[in-house]
Amino acid sequence: AASLQYLFEEVILFYLKSLDYKVSNNLCLSGGSFLNCNINSRIINETKYKNLHLFPACGDDGISVGAALYVNHHLKNHPRVKYNENEICYLGKKYETELVDFKFVAKLLSEGKIIGWFNGSSEYGPRALGNRSLMFDPTFEDGKDFVNRVKRREYFRPFAGSILEDDAHEWFDLRGMESSPTMMYAVNCKPGVEEKIPAIIHVDGTCRIQTVNREQNQHYYDLIKTFKEETGCPIVFNTSFNLGGEPLVETLDDALRTLKNSKIEYLYLPEYNTLFTIENE
């Protein structure tokens, strides 16, 4: 796997470096290969392309949106419409919302509890971006091993972190990027950060992050902000809401079934201020 990753990165970089940069320094990447955070980060770091556009569902699952946009513009003769990046991530079912207090959820996280988070429209694409997520405290030293056991995944699989956008530049080197809302890059930590969040740090010292602002995802932002007030850490450990080998949770029934069949104890619905708990043996 490491050899294939190396060759993949070298081939992509070879072709990009051979292109004529005089046309544009912007680059649009498509295809499931560009869900690979390492190559995306190397493109930013090692080529002249500093402005990348990566559709959050850049694999085959994103073809339907491209087809719809094509029909709308070329066949229906409607004006081109630029999609809203904050909205395109969430194209699943939508539920009624209301403001809630997240203090008790943040406290559970700080006590080392894994919490299923079921919020609003489900994500479009393979990343858990704060609507169908499992959350944990990133400061736990053995957090990666613990959550991998609960999720029934291989021990070496890493996890991501969702960080308040306003705090991102204090904790990570974004290499000139303003934000990373769709979790497409592995970035370097600022000095002293790696020791603070060991549960989400890769073996090479990088971290795959999602920056979150309130406009993008109100409930998720408020939860992370409350967790920061509780612990001083503006980051929550974020992974997809599923068990190893299973698809991502879509419906509430999927979420409850996942709880029942695992050692995950809590499921929180922020729109309804409802916490489900299941006692597992």
FENVENVEN-V767091 format. One line per field, one symbol per residue. ss: DSSP state (H for helix, E for strand, L for the rest). psi: psi as a letter, one per 20 degrees, with the letter a starting at -180 (. if undefined). burial: 1 if it has 16 or more other C-alpha atoms within 10 Angstrom, else 0. A space follows every 50 residues. Layout:
ss = ???
psi = ???
burial = ???
//
This chain:
ss = LHHHHHHHHHHHHHHHHHLLLLLLLEEEELLHHHHLHHHHHHHHHHLLLL EEEELLLLLHHHHHHHHHHHHHHHHLLLLLLLLLHHHHLELLLLLLLLLL LLHHHHHHHHLLLLEEEELLLLELLLLLLLLEEEEELLLLLLHHHHHHHH HLLLLLLLLEEEEEHHHHHHHEELLLLLLLLLLLLEEEELLLLLLLLHHH LLLLLEEEEEEELLLLLHHHHHHHHHHHHHHLLLEEEEEELLLLLLLLLL LHHHHHHHHHLLLLLEEEEHHHLEEEELLLL
psi = ghggggggghgghgghiiroihgqjqpppqqhhjiohghghhgghirioi nqpophmjahiihhgggghgggghhikqqpppqohhhhhnjaqqrqqqpr pjghghgggijkqpppoopbpqqoripokjhmqpqroiipgkhghghhgh ilrqhiprrrppqphhigihhqojliqhrmijljqoqqqqpihhhhlhij prhjjrpoqopprhhgngggghghghhghhiipkpqpprqnrrpiqrqpg rhggghhgghjajphqppnhhjlpopqpoq.
burial = 00000000100010010000000000000100011011111111000011 00011111100100000010000000000000000001110000000000 01001101110111111111111111111111111111110011111100 10000001111111100110111100001111111111100001001111 11000111111110011011111111110110111111111110000111 0000110110011111111110000000000
//
